[in-house]
């Protein structure tokens, strides 16, 4: 996976060095103008929706089973007579928080190893790179299945499983980004001063690869959102009576003809969260390319 390409020949040093705030670059793109409001709306729904739910999310029999939308139940009810709107407003937490924690863990694990591999090079780089390649040969679903069957499907287990799946990808991105920095004079100066390895990684290398990593974080967060929702749909994530959106899609498949909104509403929620973060990631990538002069800063 190539991380950094050569600087673009059509960018002058003045263009590459010109700086503008990240938020201004994001909102200056079509992706940002769509992604930021959509993402903000979904975060508000996920964070505050439970306070606006008309019924308790797990209360059975508040309406007829698998009923169509009505004035009492705007999105109808599920097979157990639970209000779909209430479950939708309370079930988005795991769709966002679990992937966010998992991606953060993957950056802590894989990112640290990737930085170390780029800085040390030689045998250390070979060992870490081959370890990444070995982990990448294992299907992600198999890794999650082994952990879930062996330990359970509690949120910490899912965070660990998804974090381990993403860690080698993050590590390769971090390694590739850092390789363009470790040969710079300020890194050699820090080595000559006798600075410790962790200090150099944290103070000299990491800040200078932050831009592409922010973009990478947004992209991997999008992937994690879809992956965690898929696990819930397959029964490997949140378990009943959870109102997780992925689980709602799986549970409502049997009566999609009588109340399609019970399936469409959580599916659209997952799509909206994923698309918003993908658009924001694209906008951040534009900022990275504009201010670093690199095409394809990640992947």
N, C-alpha and C positions, 0 to 999 in steps of 0.2 A: 504494500500500500504506500503510494507516494504521498508525502506530507507537504513538502514545499517544492515548488518549481522555481525556475530561475526568474529573476526580476524581469518585468515586462520592458521591452526595449522602447516602447512608445511613451514611457513615463520619464519625465525629466526629474532630476534630483529635487527641484523645487516642488514639483507636484507630489512626489513621494513624501517629502518632508512636511508638506502642509498639513496641519492638524485641525480637526473640527470635533466638537463633542460627539460622543458615541450616540447619545439620544437624538441629536440633530440629524445625524446620518441615517439613523433608523427611520425616523419620522419623515425624512426626505425621500424615502422610497415607497413605491406602491405596496410592497410587501409589508413594510413597517406600519403604514397607515391602516392596513387591514388587520395585520397580526396583533398589534399592540392593543387596540380596542377590543378585539375578539378575545384575546388572552386575558385582558383585564376583566371582561365580563364573566368569563368562565371561572376565574379565580374568585370573584365576588360570589358567584353562585355556589362554588364548592365551599367557601369559607363561611358564608352567611345563610345559605339556602336552608339549612336545618331549622333556622329560627322562623322561616316563613312557611314551613310545611304545615298543611292544614290538618294532617292526621299523624299519629305516631307511625314511623316508617315500618315497624315490624308487627303492627297490630292486625290480626287476622279478622276477617269478616266485617270490615267497615263498609263493605258494599257487596253486591253479588259477584261471584267468581267470574273472572274473565269478561267483565262488563265493558261495553264501549264507552267512550267519553260522554260525560253528561255534566250538568251544572254542579252536581255534588262532587264529581270526580272528573276533573278537566282532562286527564289523560287516561281515564278508565281505571280498571282494577286488574290485578294479576289472578293467577289460578287459585290463590287462597283468599281472594277478596281484599287484598291490601291495596292501598291507594298508590298508583304508579307515580303520580306527581310528587307525593311525599317521599317515596323511595328515591326518586331521581334527585330531589333537592338535598338528600342526606347521604347519597351513595358515592359522591365524587371524590371524597377525601383520599381513598386508597389509590384512585386513578392518578393523582398528582403527587401525594406525599411519598408513597412507596417508590415510584420511579425516581423522584428527586433525591431521596436518601440513597438509593442504589447507585445512581450516577455519581453522586458525591463520593461514595465508597470506592467506586471504580477509579475515580481520579486520584484518590489518596493512595490506592494500591498500585494500579498500573502506571499512574503518572509519576510516582516516586521512582519506580523501577525503570521507567523509560528515561527519566532525567539522569539517573545513575548510569544507565547503559551508554547514553550519549557522552557523558562526561568522562567516564573511565575508559571507554572504548576497549579495544583488545579483547582479552579473554572474558572479561566481565560482560562486555557487550554481546559477545557470542553466546554466553550462557543464558543471559536474560532474553535475548532475541529468540533463541531456540526454545526456551520455555514458553514464550508467547506463542510461537508457531505450534508447539505441542498442544497447548490449551485450545487453540483455534481449530484443531482437527476434531475436537469433540463437539458433536451437535449441541447447541445451546439448550434445546428442550431436554436432552438426556441429562445434562448437568443439573437442571432444575428438578427433573423427575427423581433423580437419585437423592437429592437433598430433601425433597418434600416427602418421599416415601420413608426415608431414614429418620428424619427429625420432625416432620410435620409441616403444615402450611401457614404457620403463624407469620405475621408481618416481618419480624426480624429475619426469619428464614428466607422469605422471598427477597428481602433486601440483600442478604448475603449472596443468594443464588444469582440474582440479576447482576449484582456488582461483580461477581467472579466471571460471569459471562462477558461483561463489557470491559473488564480490566485489561486484557491483552490488546484489544482494539485501541483503548485509550493510551496504553503504554507505547504502542507503535506510533501513534500521532505525536505523543510527547517526545519520544526519541527523535523522530524526524525533525520536529521543530527545533529541538535543542541542538542538533548537530550543526545547524547554521549559526549557532551562537557560541559554542564552546571554543571555537578557534579565534574569537575576538580578543583584542588586546586587553580589555578590562578584565577578562577572565584570567589571562596569563598574569596580569598584574596582581590579582587576588591570590593566585597560587604562589607567586614570588614573595608576597607578604607573609606567607605561611598560614593563610586562612584555612579553616577546616572545610572538609567536603560539603557537609550539610549547610554551612554558612554560604558557601559559593553557590550551591544549588538554589538556596532560598533567596539570596540577596542579589546575585549577579545574573543567573540564568533564567529563573522562573519569571521575573518581571518582564524580561525581554521576549518571552514567548507567550505572554498573557493574551494578546489579541487573538491569535488563531485558536487558543484553547477555549476562550469564551464562546467562540463560534462552534467549536467542537462540542462543548458542553450542551449547548442548545440543541444541536442535532442528535446527540445521543440521548438527551432527555426525551425527545420525540419518539425515538426508537423504543426507549424503555416504557413509555406510556402505552404504546401499542402492544408491546410484549407482555407487560403485566396484565393488561386487559384481556389478552388472549389466554393467559394462564388461568384467569378467573373463569373465562368462558369454558375452558377445558376441564374445570373442576380442580385445578392444581393450585389455585390461589385462594381468595376469600371463599369461605364456606357459608351455607345457609345458617341462620336467616339474614346474613349480611345483605345490604342493599347496594353492593358494588355494581357499577354499571355493567361490567363484563358478565357478572353472574346474572344480572337482570336480563341481559340479552339471551343467555342460555336458558333461563327459566321460562321465558315467554315464547320460546319457539313453537311450543305445542298449540298455542291458540293465536298465532299470528293472523289468521284469517278473520277471527272475530274481533280482535283488538290489536291492529298492527302498531299502534302507538306505544304499546308496552314494550315492543322491540325497537321501534324506530327512535324513540326518545333517548334511551341510554346510548344507542349506537351513534346518534347524532352528537351527543355530549362528548363521547370519546373522540369522534372525528373533529369536533370543534377545538378541543384542547390540543390534539395532535397537530392540526393544521395551523393553529395560531402560533405554536412554538416553532414549527417549521418555517413559517413566514418570517418570524423574528430572527431565526438562525440565518436565513438568506440575507436579511437586511444587515446583520452583524458581519456576515461574510463580505458584503460589499464594502463595509467600513474597513475591514482588514486588508482587502485588496487595494483599496484606495490609499491607505496610509502606510502600507509596507511594501507595495510594489510587487506583491506575489500573486500569481494566478493560482487558483485551486489551493488555498492554504491548508485545507484538510481533505482527506480522502482522495 
